[in-house]
Amino acid sequence: MPKLKTKRAAAKRFKKTGTGELKRNKAYKSHILTKKTTKRKRNLRKATMTDSTNSKVMKKILPYL
């Protein structure tokens, strides 16, 4: 069985927590920020966990993370 390659684009965007969950940053925080409220931008700063529907696929493309 050959070694699996990690998808580097995903590896740069996700970190694994101590419990094995995947942590990610939220989207929509890069541009067109003037129309977004301060509260919305503040909440976009916080990291969150990957949704359970995606986590099975994410663990497949990040085998060594």
PyMOL Python script that loads the backbone (N, CA, C, O; Angstrom):
from pymol import cmd

cmd.read_pdbstr("""\
ATOM      1  N   MET A   1       0.843  -1.188   0.000  1.00  0.00           N
ATOM      2  CA  MET A   1       0.000   0.000   0.000  1.00  0.00           C
ATOM      3  C   MET A   1       0.887   1.251   0.000  1.00  0.00           C
ATOM      4  O   MET A   1       1.686   1.428   0.920  1.00  0.00           O
ATOM      5  N   PRO A   2       0.767   2.112  -0.998  1.00  0.00           N
ATOM      6  CA  PRO A   2       1.597   3.317  -1.018  1.00  0.00           C
ATOM      7  C   PRO A   2       1.128   4.336   0.021  1.00  0.00           C
ATOM      8  O   PRO A   2       0.008   4.272   0.527  1.00  0.00           O
ATOM      9  N   LYS A   3       2.014   5.263   0.317  1.00  0.00           N
ATOM     10  CA  LYS A   3       1.660   6.332   1.245  1.00  0.00           C
ATOM     11  C   LYS A   3       0.603   7.231   0.608  1.00  0.00           C
ATOM     12  O   LYS A   3       0.557   7.383  -0.613  1.00  0.00           O
ATOM     13  N   LEU A   4      -0.243   7.823   1.446  1.00  0.00           N
ATOM     14  CA  LEU A   4      -1.260   8.760   0.970  1.00  0.00           C
ATOM     15  C   LEU A   4      -0.693  10.170   0.977  1.00  0.00           C
ATOM     16  O   LEU A   4       0.075  10.542   1.865  1.00  0.00           O
ATOM     17  N   LYS A   5      -1.082  10.947  -0.023  1.00  0.00           N
ATOM     18  CA  LYS A   5      -0.649  12.338  -0.065  1.00  0.00           C
ATOM     19  C   LYS A   5      -1.672  13.217   0.631  1.00  0.00           C
ATOM     20  O   LYS A   5      -2.879  13.051   0.451  1.00  0.00           O
ATOM     21  N   THR A   6      -1.178  14.151   1.424  1.00  0.00           N
ATOM     22  CA  THR A   6      -2.031  15.139   2.073  1.00  0.00           C
ATOM     23  C   THR A   6      -2.360  16.229   1.074  1.00  0.00           C
ATOM     24  O   THR A   6      -1.481  16.678   0.338  1.00  0.00           O
ATOM     25  N   LYS A   7      -3.616  16.663   1.035  1.00  0.00           N
ATOM     26  CA  LYS A   7      -4.008  17.799   0.196  1.00  0.00           C
ATOM     27  C   LYS A   7      -3.518  19.062   0.894  1.00  0.00           C
ATOM     28  O   LYS A   7      -4.055  19.463   1.926  1.00  0.00           O
ATOM     29  N   ARG A   8      -2.495  19.682   0.320  1.00  0.00           N
ATOM     30  CA  ARG A   8      -1.814  20.791   0.985  1.00  0.00           C
ATOM     31  C   ARG A   8      -2.721  22.005   1.193  1.00  0.00           C
ATOM     32  O   ARG A   8      -2.587  22.712   2.192  1.00  0.00           O
ATOM     33  N   ALA A   9      -3.639  22.251   0.262  1.00  0.00           N
ATOM     34  CA  ALA A   9      -4.553  23.390   0.406  1.00  0.00           C
ATOM     35  C   ALA A   9      -5.403  23.232   1.659  1.00  0.00           C
ATOM     36  O   ALA A   9      -5.663  24.207   2.365  1.00  0.00           O
ATOM     37  N   ALA A  10      -5.835  22.009   1.936  1.00  0.00           N
ATOM     38  CA  ALA A  10      -6.648  21.747   3.125  1.00  0.00           C
ATOM     39  C   ALA A  10      -5.784  21.781   4.388  1.00  0.00           C
ATOM     40  O   ALA A  10      -6.237  22.242   5.435  1.00  0.00           O
ATOM     41  N   ALA A  11      -4.556  21.301   4.296  1.00  0.00           N
ATOM     42  CA  ALA A  11      -3.664  21.253   5.459  1.00  0.00           C
ATOM     43  C   ALA A  11      -3.346  22.657   5.979  1.00  0.00           C
ATOM     44  O   ALA A  11      -3.118  22.846   7.174  1.00  0.00           O
ATOM     45  N   LYS A  12      -3.334  23.635   5.076  1.00  0.00           N
ATOM     46  CA  LYS A  12      -3.062  25.007   5.480  1.00  0.00           C
ATOM     47  C   LYS A  12      -4.263  25.659   6.158  1.00  0.00           C
ATOM     48  O   LYS A  12      -4.114  26.663   6.854  1.00  0.00           O
ATOM     49  N   ARG A  13      -5.448  25.096   5.958  1.00  0.00           N
ATOM     50  CA  ARG A  13      -6.677  25.714   6.457  1.00  0.00           C
ATOM     51  C   ARG A  13      -7.242  25.064   7.717  1.00  0.00           C
ATOM     52  O   ARG A  13      -8.093  25.656   8.381  1.00  0.00           O
ATOM     53  N   PHE A  14      -6.792  23.873   8.055  1.00  0.00           N
ATOM     54  CA  PHE A  14      -7.362  23.144   9.182  1.00  0.00           C
ATOM     55  C   PHE A  14      -6.291  22.742  10.186  1.00  0.00           C
ATOM     56  O   PHE A  14      -5.155  22.440   9.821  1.00  0.00           O
ATOM     57  N   LYS A  15      -6.677  22.744  11.464  1.00  0.00           N
ATOM     58  CA  LYS A  15      -5.818  22.250  12.536  1.00  0.00           C
ATOM     59  C   LYS A  15      -6.620  21.217  13.312  1.00  0.00           C
ATOM     60  O   LYS A  15      -7.840  21.325  13.427  1.00  0.00           O
ATOM     61  N   LYS A  16      -5.932  20.226  13.838  1.00  0.00           N
ATOM     62  CA  LYS A  16      -6.611  19.208  14.634  1.00  0.00           C
ATOM     63  C   LYS A  16      -6.540  19.588  16.108  1.00  0.00           C
ATOM     64  O   LYS A  16      -5.491  20.014  16.593  1.00  0.00           O
ATOM     65  N   THR A  17      -7.658  19.432  16.823  1.00  0.00           N
ATOM     66  CA  THR A  17      -7.698  19.717  18.250  1.00  0.00           C
ATOM     67  C   THR A  17      -7.259  18.479  19.020  1.00  0.00           C
ATOM     68  O   THR A  17      -7.011  17.427  18.431  1.00  0.00           O
ATOM     69  N   GLY A  18      -7.165  18.609  20.320  1.00  0.00           N
ATOM     70  CA  GLY A  18      -6.760  17.494  21.162  1.00  0.00           C
ATOM     71  C   GLY A  18      -7.725  16.329  21.124  1.00  0.00           C
ATOM     72  O   GLY A  18      -7.326  15.176  21.290  1.00  0.00           O
ATOM     73  N   THR A  19      -8.997  16.629  20.904  1.00  0.00           N
ATOM     74  CA  THR A  19     -10.011  15.570  20.860  1.00  0.00           C
ATOM     75  C   THR A  19     -10.173  14.978  19.465  1.00  0.00           C
ATOM     76  O   THR A  19     -10.987  14.077  19.264  1.00  0.00           O
ATOM     77  N   GLY A  20      -9.396  15.484  18.488  1.00  0.00           N
ATOM     78  CA  GLY A  20      -9.440  14.931  17.140  1.00  0.00           C
ATOM     79  C   GLY A  20     -10.379  15.650  16.195  1.00  0.00           C
ATOM     80  O   GLY A  20     -10.509  15.252  15.037  1.00  0.00           O
ATOM     81  N   GLU A  21     -11.046  16.715  16.667  1.00  0.00           N
ATOM     82  CA  GLU A  21     -11.912  17.489  15.789  1.00  0.00           C
ATOM     83  C   GLU A  21     -11.062  18.418  14.933  1.00  0.00           C
ATOM     84  O   GLU A  21      -9.914  18.702  15.275  1.00  0.00           O
ATOM     85  N   LEU A  22     -11.619  18.892  13.822  1.00  0.00           N
ATOM     86  CA  LEU A  22     -10.905  19.812  12.949  1.00  0.00           C
ATOM     87  C   LEU A  22     -11.397  21.234  13.194  1.00  0.00           C
ATOM     88  O   LEU A  22     -12.597  21.509  13.187  1.00  0.00           O
ATOM     89  N   LYS A  23     -10.436  22.130  13.413  1.00  0.00           N
ATOM     90  CA  LYS A  23     -10.731  23.538  13.661  1.00  0.00           C
ATOM     91  C   LYS A  23     -10.503  24.306  12.375  1.00  0.00           C
ATOM     92  O   LYS A  23      -9.544  24.042  11.649  1.00  0.00           O
ATOM     93  N   ARG A  24     -11.390  25.265  12.088  1.00  0.00           N
ATOM     94  CA  ARG A  24     -11.263  26.063  10.872  1.00  0.00           C
ATOM     95  C   ARG A  24     -11.592  27.514  11.161  1.00  0.00           C
ATOM     96  O   ARG A  24     -12.243  27.828  12.158  1.00  0.00           O
ATOM     97  N   ASN A  25     -11.135  28.407  10.274  1.00  0.00           N
ATOM     98  CA  ASN A  25     -11.511  29.814  10.364  1.00  0.00           C
ATOM     99  C   ASN A  25     -12.755  30.034   9.527  1.00  0.00           C
ATOM    100  O   ASN A  25     -13.035  29.285   8.592  1.00  0.00           O
ATOM    101  N   LYS A  26     -13.497  31.075   9.878  1.00  0.00           N
ATOM    102  CA  LYS A  26     -14.730  31.369   9.158  1.00  0.00           C
ATOM    103  C   LYS A  26     -14.443  32.144   7.879  1.00  0.00           C
ATOM    104  O   LYS A  26     -13.429  32.832   7.770  1.00  0.00           O
ATOM    105  N   ALA A  27     -15.343  32.024   6.922  1.00  0.00           N
ATOM    106  CA  ALA A  27     -15.215  32.696   5.627  1.00  0.00           C
ATOM    107  C   ALA A  27     -15.840  34.098   5.695  1.00  0.00           C
ATOM    108  O   ALA A  27     -16.381  34.498   6.726  1.00  0.00           O
ATOM    109  N   TYR A  28     -15.755  34.831   4.584  1.00  0.00           N
ATOM    110  CA  TYR A  28     -16.384  36.154   4.405  1.00  0.00           C
ATOM    111  C   TYR A  28     -15.745  37.246   5.247  1.00  0.00           C
ATOM    112  O   TYR A  28     -16.438  38.167   5.680  1.00  0.00           O
ATOM    113  N   LYS A  29     -14.435  37.167   5.493  1.00  0.00           N
ATOM    114  CA  LYS A  29     -13.773  38.169   6.321  1.00  0.00           C
ATOM    115  C   LYS A  29     -12.633  38.849   5.554  1.00  0.00           C
ATOM    116  O   LYS A  29     -11.794  39.509   6.168  1.00  0.00           O
ATOM    117  N   SER A  30     -12.586  38.702   4.225  1.00  0.00           N
ATOM    118  CA  SER A  30     -11.421  39.213   3.508  1.00  0.00           C
ATOM    119  C   SER A  30     -11.644  40.559   2.817  1.00  0.00           C
ATOM    120  O   SER A  30     -10.731  41.384   2.779  1.00  0.00           O
ATOM    121  N   HIS A  31     -12.827  40.795   2.276  1.00  0.00           N
ATOM    122  CA  HIS A  31     -13.056  42.074   1.600  1.00  0.00           C
ATOM    123  C   HIS A  31     -14.534  42.430   1.668  1.00  0.00           C
ATOM    124  O   HIS A  31     -15.355  41.645   2.142  1.00  0.00           O
ATOM    125  N   ILE A  32     -14.864  43.640   1.182  1.00  0.00           N
ATOM    126  CA  ILE A  32     -16.212  44.227   1.287  1.00  0.00           C
ATOM    127  C   ILE A  32     -16.657  44.225   2.758  1.00  0.00           C
ATOM    128  O   ILE A  32     -17.721  43.712   3.104  1.00  0.00           O
ATOM    129  N   LEU A  33     -15.815  44.807   3.601  1.00  0.00           N
ATOM    130  CA  LEU A  33     -16.076  44.795   5.043  1.00  0.00           C
ATOM    131  C   LEU A  33     -16.884  45.998   5.506  1.00  0.00           C
ATOM    132  O   LEU A  33     -17.370  46.014   6.637  1.00  0.00           O
ATOM    133  N   THR A  34     -17.035  47.009   4.646  1.00  0.00           N
ATOM    134  CA  THR A  34     -17.718  48.234   5.073  1.00  0.00           C
ATOM    135  C   THR A  34     -19.199  48.007   5.313  1.00  0.00           C
ATOM    136  O   THR A  34     -19.779  48.629   6.203  1.00  0.00           O
ATOM    137  N   LYS A  35     -19.818  47.135   4.546  1.00  0.00           N
ATOM    138  CA  LYS A  35     -21.257  46.903   4.723  1.00  0.00           C
ATOM    139  C   LYS A  35     -21.568  45.898   5.831  1.00  0.00           C
ATOM    140  O   LYS A  35     -22.726  45.755   6.223  1.00  0.00           O
ATOM    141  N   LYS A  36     -20.557  45.203   6.337  1.00  0.00           N
ATOM    142  CA  LYS A  36     -20.770  44.228   7.412  1.00  0.00           C
ATOM    143  C   LYS A  36     -20.703  44.933   8.767  1.00  0.00           C
ATOM    144  O   LYS A  36     -19.884  45.831   8.967  1.00  0.00           O
ATOM    145  N   THR A  37     -21.559  44.526   9.681  1.00  0.00           N
ATOM    146  CA  THR A  37     -21.592  45.173  10.992  1.00  0.00           C
ATOM    147  C   THR A  37     -20.369  44.774  11.811  1.00  0.00           C
ATOM    148  O   THR A  37     -19.722  43.763  11.539  1.00  0.00           O
ATOM    149  N   THR A  38     -20.070  45.583  12.810  1.00  0.00           N
ATOM    150  CA  THR A  38     -18.935  45.307  13.692  1.00  0.00           C
ATOM    151  C   THR A  38     -19.130  43.984  14.418  1.00  0.00           C
ATOM    152  O   THR A  38     -18.184  43.214  14.587  1.00  0.00           O
ATOM    153  N   LYS A  39     -20.349  43.728  14.841  1.00  0.00           N
ATOM    154  CA  LYS A  39     -20.657  42.478  15.539  1.00  0.00           C
ATOM    155  C   LYS A  39     -20.415  41.272  14.642  1.00  0.00           C
ATOM    156  O   LYS A  39     -19.857  40.265  15.076  1.00  0.00           O
ATOM    157  N   ARG A  40     -20.839  41.384  13.386  1.00  0.00           N
ATOM    158  CA  ARG A  40     -20.656  40.283  12.437  1.00  0.00           C
ATOM    159  C   ARG A  40     -19.182  40.023  12.164  1.00  0.00           C
ATOM    160  O   ARG A  40     -18.748  38.872  12.117  1.00  0.00           O
ATOM    161  N   LYS A  41     -18.403  41.105  11.982  1.00  0.00           N
ATOM    162  CA  LYS A  41     -16.963  40.953  11.733  1.00  0.00           C
ATOM    163  C   LYS A  41     -16.241  40.371  12.940  1.00  0.00           C
ATOM    164  O   LYS A  41     -15.312  39.578  12.786  1.00  0.00           O
ATOM    165  N   ARG A  42     -16.664  40.762  14.143  1.00  0.00           N
ATOM    166  CA  ARG A  42     -16.078  40.246  15.370  1.00  0.00           C
ATOM    167  C   ARG A  42     -16.331  38.741  15.507  1.00  0.00           C
ATOM    168  O   ARG A  42     -15.443  37.996  15.921  1.00  0.00           O
ATOM    169  N   ASN A  43     -17.530  38.301  15.161  1.00  0.00           N
ATOM    170  CA  ASN A  43     -17.857  36.875  15.233  1.00  0.00           C
ATOM    171  C   ASN A  43     -17.150  36.063  14.157  1.00  0.00           C
ATOM    172  O   ASN A  43     -16.904  34.872  14.345  1.00  0.00           O
ATOM    173  N   LEU A  44     -16.819  36.691  13.030  1.00  0.00           N
ATOM    174  CA  LEU A  44     -16.089  35.996  11.963  1.00  0.00           C
ATOM    175  C   LEU A  44     -14.629  35.757  12.331  1.00  0.00           C
ATOM    176  O   LEU A  44     -13.978  34.893  11.744  1.00  0.00           O
ATOM    177  N   ARG A  45     -14.105  36.519  13.303  1.00  0.00           N
ATOM    178  CA  ARG A  45     -12.724  36.334  13.747  1.00  0.00           C
ATOM    179  C   ARG A  45     -12.520  35.005  14.456  1.00  0.00           C
ATOM    180  O   ARG A  45     -11.443  34.413  14.374  1.00  0.00           O
ATOM    181  N   LYS A  46     -13.545  34.537  15.148  1.00  0.00           N
ATOM    182  CA  LYS A  46     -13.420  33.348  15.977  1.00  0.00           C
ATOM    183  C   LYS A  46     -13.347  32.092  15.134  1.00  0.00           C
ATOM    184  O   LYS A  46     -14.051  31.965  14.133  1.00  0.00           O
ATOM    185  N   ALA A  47     -12.502  31.172  15.536  1.00  0.00           N
ATOM    186  CA  ALA A  47     -12.414  29.874  14.865  1.00  0.00           C
ATOM    187  C   ALA A  47     -13.589  29.007  15.301  1.00  0.00           C
ATOM    188  O   ALA A  47     -14.188  29.242  16.350  1.00  0.00           O
ATOM    189  N   THR A  48     -13.913  28.005  14.491  1.00  0.00           N
ATOM    190  CA  THR A  48     -15.009  27.103  14.804  1.00  0.00           C
ATOM    191  C   THR A  48     -14.641  25.691  14.382  1.00  0.00           C
ATOM    192  O   THR A  48     -13.638  25.486  13.698  1.00  0.00           O
ATOM    193  N   MET A  49     -15.432  24.738  14.778  1.00  0.00           N
ATOM    194  CA  MET A  49     -15.184  23.338  14.421  1.00  0.00           C
ATOM    195  C   MET A  49     -15.805  23.017  13.069  1.00  0.00           C
ATOM    196  O   MET A  49     -16.812  23.610  12.684  1.00  0.00           O
ATOM    197  N   THR A  50     -15.203  22.084  12.357  1.00  0.00           N
ATOM    198  CA  THR A  50     -15.748  21.643  11.081  1.00  0.00           C
ATOM    199  C   THR A  50     -17.048  20.881  11.326  1.00  0.00           C
ATOM    200  O   THR A  50     -17.164  20.140  12.302  1.00  0.00           O
ATOM    201  N   ASP A  51     -18.012  21.063  10.447  1.00  0.00           N
ATOM    202  CA  ASP A  51     -19.303  20.399  10.574  1.00  0.00           C
ATOM    203  C   ASP A  51     -19.140  18.886  10.474  1.00  0.00           C
ATOM    204  O   ASP A  51     -18.269  18.396   9.756  1.00  0.00           O
ATOM    205  N   SER A  52     -19.977  18.155  11.194  1.00  0.00           N
ATOM    206  CA  SER A  52     -19.846  16.694  11.231  1.00  0.00           C
ATOM    207  C   SER A  52     -20.079  16.056   9.864  1.00  0.00           C
ATOM    208  O   SER A  52     -19.548  14.980   9.587  1.00  0.00           O
ATOM    209  N   THR A  53     -20.872  16.711   9.000  1.00  0.00           N
ATOM    210  CA  THR A  53     -21.118  16.168   7.665  1.00  0.00           C
ATOM    211  C   THR A  53     -19.871  16.232   6.786  1.00  0.00           C
ATOM    212  O   THR A  53     -19.721  15.437   5.859  1.00  0.00           O
ATOM    213  N   ASN A  54     -18.973  17.183   7.079  1.00  0.00           N
ATOM    214  CA  ASN A  54     -17.739  17.334   6.302  1.00  0.00           C
ATOM    215  C   ASN A  54     -16.555  16.599   6.903  1.00  0.00           C
ATOM    216  O   ASN A  54     -15.596  16.297   6.193  1.00  0.00           O
ATOM    217  N   SER A  55     -16.601  16.303   8.195  1.00  0.00           N
ATOM    218  CA  SER A  55     -15.403  15.829   8.893  1.00  0.00           C
ATOM    219  C   SER A  55     -14.900  14.484   8.369  1.00  0.00           C
ATOM    220  O   SER A  55     -13.694  14.237   8.381  1.00  0.00           O
ATOM    221  N   LYS A  56     -15.796  13.614   7.912  1.00  0.00           N
ATOM    222  CA  LYS A  56     -15.375  12.311   7.386  1.00  0.00           C
ATOM    223  C   LYS A  56     -14.540  12.500   6.114  1.00  0.00           C
ATOM    224  O   LYS A  56     -13.509  11.848   5.946  1.00  0.00           O
ATOM    225  N   VAL A  57     -14.980  13.385   5.226  1.00  0.00           N
ATOM    226  CA  VAL A  57     -14.252  13.679   3.989  1.00  0.00           C
ATOM    227  C   VAL A  57     -12.935  14.372   4.303  1.00  0.00           C
ATOM    228  O   VAL A  57     -11.912  14.081   3.684  1.00  0.00           O
ATOM    229  N   MET A  58     -12.961  15.294   5.267  1.00  0.00           N
ATOM    230  CA  MET A  58     -11.760  16.053   5.606  1.00  0.00           C
ATOM    231  C   MET A  58     -10.688  15.137   6.179  1.00  0.00           C
ATOM    232  O   MET A  58      -9.506  15.313   5.883  1.00  0.00           O
ATOM    233  N   LYS A  59     -11.076  14.171   6.987  1.00  0.00           N
ATOM    234  CA  LYS A  59     -10.093  13.247   7.559  1.00  0.00           C
ATOM    235  C   LYS A  59      -9.486  12.341   6.492  1.00  0.00           C
ATOM    236  O   LYS A  59      -8.372  11.841   6.654  1.00  0.00           O
ATOM    237  N   LYS A  60     -10.222  12.131   5.403  1.00  0.00           N
ATOM    238  CA  LYS A  60      -9.705  11.314   4.299  1.00  0.00           C
ATOM    239  C   LYS A  60      -8.641  12.077   3.499  1.00  0.00           C
ATOM    240  O   LYS A  60      -7.642  11.492   3.080  1.00  0.00           O
ATOM    241  N   ILE A  61      -8.855  13.378   3.288  1.00  0.00           N
ATOM    242  CA  ILE A  61      -7.868  14.152   2.518  1.00  0.00           C
ATOM    243  C   ILE A  61      -6.747  14.702   3.383  1.00  0.00           C
ATOM    244  O   ILE A  61      -5.776  15.255   2.866  1.00  0.00           O
ATOM    245  N   LEU A  62      -6.874  14.552   4.707  1.00  0.00           N
ATOM    246  CA  LEU A  62      -5.806  14.936   5.637  1.00  0.00           C
ATOM    247  C   LEU A  62      -5.411  13.727   6.476  1.00  0.00           C
ATOM    248  O   LEU A  62      -5.676  13.701   7.678  1.00  0.00           O
ATOM    249  N   PRO A  63      -4.782  12.728   5.866  1.00  0.00           N
ATOM    250  CA  PRO A  63      -4.541  11.479   6.575  1.00  0.00           C
ATOM    251  C   PRO A  63      -3.551  11.591   7.735  1.00  0.00           C
ATOM    252  O   PRO A  63      -3.649  10.812   8.683  1.00  0.00           O
ATOM    253  N   TYR A  64      -2.612  12.521   7.695  1.00  0.00           N
ATOM    254  CA  TYR A  64      -1.580  12.589   8.721  1.00  0.00           C
ATOM    255  C   TYR A  64      -1.700  13.805   9.621  1.00  0.00           C
ATOM    256  O   TYR A  64      -0.795  14.092  10.405  1.00  0.00           O
ATOM    257  N   LEU A  65      -2.790  14.508   9.515  1.00  0.00           N
ATOM    258  CA  LEU A  65      -2.970  15.708  10.338  1.00  0.00           C
ATOM    259  C   LEU A  65      -3.476  15.329  11.706  1.00  0.00           C
ATOM    260  O   LEU A  65      -3.691  16.200  12.548  1.00  0.00           O
TER     261      LEU A  65
END
""", "prot")
cmd.dss("prot")
cmd.show_as("cartoon", "prot")
cmd.util.cbc("prot")
cmd.orient("prot")
